[in-house]
């Protein structure tokens, strides 16, 4: 969809909703395309809750028994690597 700046100002909420649903909203000023509203891509992936809870329980057991010898930073880095 293409719209003027004046209309975009007046209907910004509607334009943002359209963009968030995947529609590209082009804004013109004096007849020239100057800006575009698009949806933001989702970062990462959805976390599998069951997998995450099992991992948390395993880490809890390992730390309780003293078998886990990694730093908090190493654990955090591993967890983040699984998501990206």
C-alpha positions as MATLAB code, in Angstrom:
seq = 'XXXXXXXXXXXXXXXXXXXXXXXXXXXXXXXXXXXXXXXXXXXXXXXXXXXXXXXXXXXXXXXXXXXXXXXXXXXXXXXXXXXX';
ca = [
       0.000    0.000    0.000;
       1.185    3.530   -0.725;
       0.044    6.526    1.302;
       0.905   10.169    1.812;
       2.691   11.421    4.893;
      -0.418   13.354    5.925;
      -2.590   10.223    5.778;
       0.075    8.152    7.561;
       0.150   10.682   10.407;
      -3.624   10.599   10.694;
      -3.848    6.800   10.551;
      -0.538    5.687   12.048;
      -2.073    2.955   14.217;
      -3.798    1.433   11.201;
      -0.600    1.619    9.139;
       1.428   -0.094   11.859;
      -1.179   -2.874   12.131;
      -1.033   -3.434    8.383;
       2.754   -3.555    8.419;
       2.783   -5.950   11.376;
       0.537   -8.304    9.378;
       3.099   -8.369    6.570;
       1.815   -5.608    4.317;
       4.420   -3.153    3.080;
       3.340    0.467    3.630;
       5.172    3.026    1.495;
       4.949    6.677    2.559;
       5.292    9.467    0.027;
       6.201   13.118    0.478;
       5.370   15.444   -2.424;
       4.694   12.383   -4.573;
       8.072   10.735   -3.951;
       8.493    7.491   -2.024;
      10.504    8.402    1.067;
       9.854    5.781    3.738;
       8.581    2.266    4.210;
       6.849    0.546    7.128;
       7.517   -3.178    7.291;
       7.144   -5.790    9.997;
      10.147   -6.604   12.152;
      11.418  -10.149   11.584;
      11.219  -12.398   14.620;
      14.626  -12.930   16.170;
      15.740  -16.384   17.164;
      13.300  -19.215   17.439;
      10.626  -20.201   19.845;
      11.968  -21.922   22.933;
      10.813  -25.495   23.504;
       9.558  -25.266   27.090;
       9.868  -28.997   27.838;
      13.431  -29.132   26.489;
      14.366  -26.036   28.464;
      12.901  -27.424   31.713;
      14.741  -30.754   31.275;
      18.012  -28.902   30.681;
      17.409  -26.745   33.741;
      16.736  -29.815   35.895;
      19.886  -31.531   34.574;
      21.969  -28.435   35.358;
      20.441  -28.240   38.824;
      21.295  -31.899   39.526;
      24.835  -31.543   38.200;
      25.542  -28.422   40.209;
      24.050  -29.997   43.354;
      26.367  -33.000   43.094;
      29.362  -30.896   42.084;
      29.739  -32.657   38.721;
      29.259  -29.495   36.693;
      32.489  -27.548   36.291;
      31.517  -24.775   33.894;
      31.243  -21.106   34.682;
      27.925  -19.285   34.528;
      29.156  -17.522   31.376;
      29.942  -20.846   29.661;
      26.493  -22.183   30.525;
      24.856  -19.014   29.224;
      26.894  -19.127   25.993;
      25.883  -22.764   25.401;
      22.242  -21.954   25.999;
      22.335  -19.046   23.582;
      24.137  -21.123   20.948;
      21.260  -23.622   21.055;
      18.790  -20.868   20.163;
      20.665  -19.239   17.258;
];
